[in-house]
Amino acid sequence: MLLKILLTMAAFAANSLLCRLALKGIHMDAVSFSSIRLLSGAVALLILLRLPAIKTRPEFNVLNAALLAIYVFAFSLAYLSLTTAAGALLLFGTVQCVMTGWGLIRGERLTWLKSVGMLAAVTGLALLLLPGAGHPSGGAALLMMASGAAWAAYCITGKKVKNAAAATAGNFALAVPIALVVFVLSGMHIRVDTVGLVLAVTSGALMSGGAYLLWYSLLPRLSPTTASTLQLSVPCLAALGGLIFMGEPLGLRMLLAIVITLSGIGLVIIVDRRREH
């Protein structure tokens, strides 16, 4: 389970890097990137369902497909105007609030140890992001918050899924027609080069399709607060990826924030594993 979590969070962070590389490098426009991301994810997952070891039909859910499409498009469009730090703070802050709130509404009880872990994770995230968050525009901020709310809802509904592969493939497949409508309504101002296409396909087929399949298989075993807290590791991983692949600086404050956040997440995982036993 731990390996699945690590792989999934790493893929989520990779998605941020791939999107930033495509948009900031002007390799592709946001709508095209999102559309190809969803299409390539759908193709990869539908092929996966045809493998003899899996061999199953996709399960279609209109609500989940719509939530997936909202998350993907709002995410890319918001990053046209937001800094990486501001966008990550808005996205994962919204996810944390929605999923934790949902867990409390459903009667989940927070032990003091788990509360400390969540507080540490949020504190580390704030330390990492707030100094460079800047002053985002209202429209872009609302888009990223909508993206976070959609992703949180997608995770909440995913807890009811019995077959992760079938459900994820169905969600991506149904999201493709939605992507086509958005693409047409956007005026089809296409800007894409070979690098952008490779980035979008990699983001869709591997880092989205594959990672979301793993995430859907994990969600039934995670409480809403744990699932939301785990995702607070993504900005930390993205910061490390930025250092390695984009040459972005990694100062003492960022290292401290990463240690605090990951320590808090580790505490939450330990508490949940004790409950299981």
N, C-alpha and C positions, 0 to 999 in steps of 0.2 A: 504493500500500500504506500509506504514512504517513497519508494522509487517512482511510482506512478504520480504522486503529488509533485515530486521534484521535476520530473519530465514535463508535466502539465504547466507548472508555473514558469519553467524556462521557456516553453513554447509561447506562453502569453507575453512574456517579456520580449521574445524575438519578434512577435507581431508588431509591437510598438517600434522596434528598431527598423523593421522592414518598411513600415508605413512612413516613418520619418525619412528614411533614405529615398523612398520613391517621391514623396511630396517636396521635401526640401531640396532634393537634387533636380527637381523639375523633370523627372523621368515619366511622370504620369499625373493626370488630374485626379482629384479625390473621388469623383463619381465613378470613373472608369476603374480605378484601383479597387473600390468596394465591389463593383459589379463582377470583375474578374476574380476577385477573392472568393465571392460566393459561388460563382460558376465552377471554378476549379475545385473548390471544396466538395461541391455536389458530385462532380464527375468522379473524383477520387473515391468518395465514400460509396457511390453506387457500384463502382468496380469492385470495391472491397466486399460488398454484399454478395457478389457472384462467386467468390472464392469457395472451394469445396468445404473448407473448415468452418465457414460461417453460413453460407447459402440460406439467406432469408430475405424476406421482402421488406422494403422500407415502410415505416409507420409514419403516417402523415398527421400533422397537428398544425392547423392554420395559425393558432395563437402563438405557438412557439416559433414558427417560421417568421411571423411578423415581428416578434421580439428580437429574433436574430438579425433580421434585416435592419431594424431601427438601430440596434447597437452598432452594426458595422458601418452604416452610412453616417450616422451622427458622429461616430468616433473619427472617421477620416475628415469629414467636413469641419469639425471643431478644430482639428489640428492645423488647419490652414491659418488660423489666427492665434492660437494659443501656443505658449511655450510648452516644452515637454513637461516641466515641473508643474505648471498650473494645470495642464490637462490631466496628468496622472493624479494629482491631488483631488480634483473635481470628480474624476471617474471613480476612483477607488474609495474616496470618501463617501460618495453617494451609494456605492455598493454596500459598504459597511453599514451605513445608516439604515438602508432598506432591509437588508437581510437580518441584521440584529433586531430591528423593530419587529419584523415578521416572526422571528423566533420567540421573542417575548410575548407577542400576541397569542402565539400558539401554545404558550405555557412553558416554554423552556426556562429552566432555572439557572441562574449564573452563580457559581460558587465564587468565593472571594479570590481563590487562586486563579480561576479562569478570568475573572474580571481584571486582576493584576496583569495577566498575560495580554489581554486585549488592549488595556491602557498602555502597556509598554510598546506594543506594536504600533498603535496610533501615534504615540509620542515620538517614536523613532521615525515614522513616516513624515510627521510634521517637521521634525528637525532636518530631514533630508530635503523636503520640498519647499517649505514656506520661505526661506531666505531668497530663493530665486523664482518665486511664483509670479512676481510682477503683478500687473493690474489687467486681468483679462477683460476683453470686451463682453458686454452683457449677452449678446447673441451667441457668441462662441461658448461662453460659460453654460448657457442654458442647453446648448446642443450636447456638450459633454455630460452634463447632468442627466439629460434624457438618455444618453447612451448608457450611463451607469445604472439608471433605473431599469432600463430594458434588460441589461445583462443580469442584474439582480433578480428580476422576475423570471428570466430564462433559467437561472440556477434554481430558483425555488420550485418552478414547475418540473424541473429535471429530477427532483427527488422522487417523483412518482413513476419514472420511467423504468420498465422492466428489462428491455433490450436496448442497451446504449447504442449499439451500431445501427440498428434499424431506425431508432428514433432520431439520431443525429443525421443520418442520411436523408430521412424524410424531411427534416427541418431545412436542410440545405437545398434540397430539390425544390421545395415549395417556395423558398426565398428567392430562387432564380427569376420566376415571373415578376415578383415584386421589384427585383433589381432592374429588370427590363423596363418596367413602367417608370421607375425613377430616372433611369438613363434617358428615356425618350423625353420625359418632362423637363429634364435639365437642359435640353436643347442640343444634346450630343456634341458638346464642344470637346472633342477628343484630343488628348495630348498623351502620347505613349511612344516610348522607344523600347528597344530590346531589353535594356536593363530593367526598366519599369515593369515590363511584362513578366520577366523572370522573378522579380520581387513579389509581384501580385500573386503569381501562381504558387510560389513557395509559401507565401502567407496563407493562401486559401487551402491548398491541398495538404500541406504538412502541418503548419503551425496553427491552422484553424480546424480543418476537418479532423485531422488525427488527434489534436490536443483536446478538442471539444468532445470527441468520442471517449477519450480517457476520463475527462472531467465528468461526463454524464455517468460513467461507470462508478465513479467515486461518490457522487452526490448522495445516493441513498444511504451511505454509511457515515455521512457527516451531518452535524447539526448546522442550522443556518448561520449561527454565530461563528462556528469553526470554519465553515466554508468561506465566509466573508473575511475572516481574519487571515486565513491562508493567502488570500489574494493580495493582501497588503505587502507581501514579499515581492510582488511583480515590479514595482518601481525601483526597489533595491537591486533586483537582478538586471533591470533595464539600465540602471546607472553603471553597473559593472560591464554590461555589454557595450555601452557607449564608450567606456574607457578603452576596452579592448579593440573594438571594431571601428570606432569613429574618432578616437584620440581625445575624447572629452576628459577634462581634469577630474581627479578623484582626490579631494582634500581630506583632512583629518575629520572635519564635521560630517562628511558623507560616510566615511568609514565607521564613525561612531554611530550614526543613524542606522546603518545596515546591521551592526552588531545588536543594537537595542531592539530593532524591529524583528529580526530573526530569532532573538532570544524570547521575545514575547510570543511569537508564533509557536516556538518549540514548547513553551509552557502550556499553551492551549492544547496542543496535540497530546502532551503527556497526560493532562487532566482527562481528555476524552478516552485515551487508551486505558486509563485506570478504571473508568466507568464500564468499559467493555468487559473487563476482567472482574 
